Amino acid sequence: MKNFKKVGILVVFATLAILLTSCQTPEMTSAKVYLQQDNVEKAQEQLELARTKEPSNPEVYYLLATAIYLPQGESEKALEALNTAKELDPLNYDEKCSREIDRVWAQFHTAAVKDFNDAIEAIFDEEKDSLYVLAGEKFIKALEIKKAPETYNGMIKSFFLNNDMDNVVKYAEDAIDNGIFEKDVVFYYTKALWTPGNEDVTLGKIEEILEDHPDFIELQQLYIQYLTEVERDDDAVATAEGLVEAYPSNVDVRFLLAQIYAKLGRHEEAIQAYEKVLEENPDDSAVIVRIAEAFFRAKNYEKSEYFIRKYLEVCEPQGQYIGYDILWKSLYNQGRQDEAEEYRAKAKELQ
């Protein structure tokens, strides 16, 4: 009797299996067999036939997306199919389709990054421009799928380097509106905003951002630079001095402060600031030439000569003109006219 029961159970399971299989169209069944055999071409053919016969079956769309379109790099088709599967059966397909949609985003994002990197390496301007445009378009498609910080980052850089400032502003504000804070995005956004007549708006925006992110040093430096450009010199000095106090080991901040002092004719303060920078970077030609100039402006021609000679030892060839120009003037003001004329001639040769 027990054996008869076991046979009965087996018959029931066999019958159920047949019934479940029979619910599928022959095309769907064939497609699965072809997928098991790695015959993608035939599987695609059968799945596309199955889609016409059972358009409300989410599995058809899911298999088309995951087994056919994604491996072939057909991202747009895959995205469309996955969204259809989710709509048809959100209970069973929402979570797993969402995981696959992340793969689609990755394909668009990776393709955009490749175009961006190719643009940077391109030699001709026309090629660069074209690749930046392509990269921007792919970043937009990636963004439509997922608003990821890295996508905004690549997109904003593509638009900025292609001088498409309208899109820089548009998508940077989109990131901000979506609660995404990404330093490069904000930095290029504020650079794109800095246009004639829009200075006060830009400064106001930066002030708002810095209230929430006071440790964003690069933006602090840009803010100080903008203050000097609109001749708010007292504000620029106060902000820069406060930043130096907050970050005493940051040589870039101190270097910026030194340049502001020099611009305002506060040469002794500039010299002290430059000396602090040189303690950390003794062979930095950009700092050396500026401290040489500051000593010259302060009428300390011996120190000016010392530093400008040091500059000429470490500078690039294209920087030699400014070096010889300061050197001959320093020598001349020391009463060494013959030497001065020698270096003045060298400066003229390089001019």
RAPEKA-V167382 format. One record per backbone hydrogen bond with DSSP energy under -0.5 kcal/mol. NH is the residue of the N-H (numbers start at 1). CO is the residue of the C=O. Records with the same first field share a line. If there is no record, write none. Layout:
# RAPEKA-V167382
NH->CO, CO
This chain:
# RAPEKA-V167382
5->1
6->2
7->3
8->4
9->5
10->6
11->7
12->8
13->9
14->10
15->11
16->12
17->13
18->14
19->15
20->16
21->17
22->18
23->19, 20
24->21
29->25
30->26
31->27
32->28
33->29
34->30
35->31
36->32
37->33
38->35
39->34
40->38
43->39
44->40
45->41
46->42
47->43
48->44
49->45
50->46
51->47
52->48
53->49
54->50
57->54
58->56
60->57
61->57
62->58
63->59
64->60
65->61
66->62
67->63
68->63, 64
69->64
70->65
72->68
73->70
74->69
75->73
78->74
79->75
80->76
81->77
82->78
83->79
84->80
85->81
86->82
87->83
88->84
89->85
93->89
94->90
97->93
98->94
99->95
100->96
101->97
102->98
103->99
104->100
105->101
106->102
107->103
108->104
109->105
110->106
111->107
112->108
113->109
114->110
115->111
116->112
117->113
118->114
119->115
120->116
121->117
122->118
128->124
129->125
130->126
131->127
132->128
133->129
134->130
135->131
136->132
137->133
138->134
139->135
140->136
141->137
142->138
143->139
144->140
145->141, 142
146->142
148->146
151->148
152->148
153->149
154->150
155->151
156->152
157->153
158->154
159->155
160->156
161->157
162->158
163->160
164->159
165->163
168->164
169->165
170->166
171->167
172->168
173->169
174->170
175->171
176->172
177->173
178->174
179->176
180->175
181->179
182->180
186->182
187->183
188->184
189->185
190->186
191->187
192->188
193->189
194->190
195->193
198->195
202->198
203->199
204->200
205->201
206->202
207->203
208->204
209->205
210->206
211->207
212->208, 209
213->209
216->213
217->215
220->216
221->217
222->218
223->219
224->220
225->221
226->222
227->223
228->224
229->225
230->226
231->228
232->227
233->231
236->232
237->233
238->234
239->235
240->236
241->237
242->238
243->239
244->240
245->241
246->242
247->243
248->245
250->247
251->249
254->250
255->251
256->252
257->253
258->254
259->255
260->256
261->257
262->258
263->259
264->260
265->262
266->261
267->265
270->266
271->267
272->268
273->269
274->270
275->271
276->272
277->273
278->274
279->275
280->276, 277
281->277
284->281
285->283
287->284
288->284
289->285
290->286
291->287
292->288
293->289
294->290
295->291
296->292
297->293
298->294
299->296
300->295
301->299
304->300
305->301
306->302
307->303
308->304
309->305
310->306
311->307
312->308
313->309, 310
314->310, 311
315->311
319->316
320->317
323->319
324->320
325->321
326->322
327->323
328->324
329->325
330->326
331->327
332->328
333->329
334->330, 331
335->332
336->331
337->335
340->336
341->337
342->338
343->339
344->340
345->341
346->342
347->343
348->344
349->345
350->346
351->347
